[in-house]
Structures are given as C-alpha cells and as structure tokens.
Amino acid sequence: MIALRGISRSFRVGEQQVRALHGVDLDIDSGDYVAIMGPSGSGKSTLLNILGLLDRPDQGRYRLDDIETTDLDEEARAALRGSRIGFVFQSFHLIPRLSAAENVELPLMLAGLAPAARGERVARALDRLGLTERADHRPDQLSGGQRQRVAIARATVMQPGLLLADEPTGNLDRRSGEEVIATLEALNDQGVTLVVVTHDPVVGGRAGRRIDMEDGGIRAH
C-alpha cells in the first residue's frame, strides 16, 4: 500500500537549515497496524505529514496504492487525500459551533455527496462509534473521549483505506485513551491500515509493528 524510497525533508529555521528527514525507506502493507515512535524532533510528525500528502519531500518517491504521488499537482493530491486517507489529531480539530453529526458530515459535503446520502453515511458512522445519542451535541457538550470518537467518525466517514493518527490519546485520561485506541484497533480489524504516531509506550506496544525514529531516520533494531 505504502512505499517510501529515499525520502528527505528540510526546513529553514531562521538562518539554520534543519533536516527533519533524511533517506527514509519504508514499506507498509494494506491492513497493517504500525506505531511510529521516537523523541521530539525525531521526524515523526514530518513523516506522518508526508504519508498524509499534507507535505512534499525535498527528495525521494512516495507510492500510495500504486499511485506515484510525488509529482502530482495540488488538486490531484487533495483528491487522493480526500478519498483514501483519514486523519485523527491530538487536538480533535472539531468545529465548535457544529454538532457532532455536522462535524462528521463535513468531508461528505466537500466531496459533493447528495444530502440524503450524507445523512445515511453520518448516521452509520455515529452508530458504529456509539455516538448516536450525541449526534446533536456540540463539542463543548462532549467529553474528551467522545470528541475524539467524533473525530474518528469524521476521519472514516469517507471509508478511507489509510488512517493516520497523530498522538490520538495525548489529550485524554487513561480510560478514555484506552477506549479510543480500542476504537482505532476495531477499524484496523475491519481492514483499515492504521498508522499511529505516539510517545506512549503502552500504545506503541499494542501495534503489530513498531518503527522507532531518531534524528530524521528510522533506527535499525
């Protein structure tokens, strides 16, 4: 599903050039459950942004589902991202004035689905995550764990094959975090490829495969 070859990425910070990634090679098969771990500044988030087509490498190639993404224009990258990749973030990124159902509906609206089809898909997504009774609640009326489950429903309502989670339990208490990880793992059991960036060794230990990063590269075991 994913093949990275020689991926490098640098950023300019003031007068200094900072190398976030250098020469990364990585293969992830469809249906894998992968944890990416490492200290702050090791390149985890940069790698996730490249996997999610939110950023471009300076060098190297990235194939997603046999599509060479590196040379795609922004419109094609956005279309591929919208149809095949879901994102779950530490800070939820829900729109405060919208209800849970309206937040989940946003990707469907952007994709141009008809209102009737949107309603059915939203209802199924909320039901799958145990949120039907919270559909009309705004984010400030939900617990942290419920907000993250709304974010997961939004990330998966387009039925992407790849789900990228950046510190999905970082703002949650232990119990809520365990519920969120169990929810993500249930999606993986259904065939979704799951890539989780985490500092939490407990979360990382649950993955089928662990990738440790250090100084912009993958550390050999």
Beta strands, then each sheet from edge to edge (+ up, - down):
strand 1: 2-13
strand 2: 16-28
strand 3: 33-37
strand 4: 59-64
strand 5: 67-68
strand 6: 85-89
strand 7: 162-166
strand 8: 193-197
strand 9: 209-214
strand 10: 217-218
sheet 1: 2+ 1- 4+ 5-
sheet 2: 6+ 7+ 8+ 3+ 9+ 10-
end
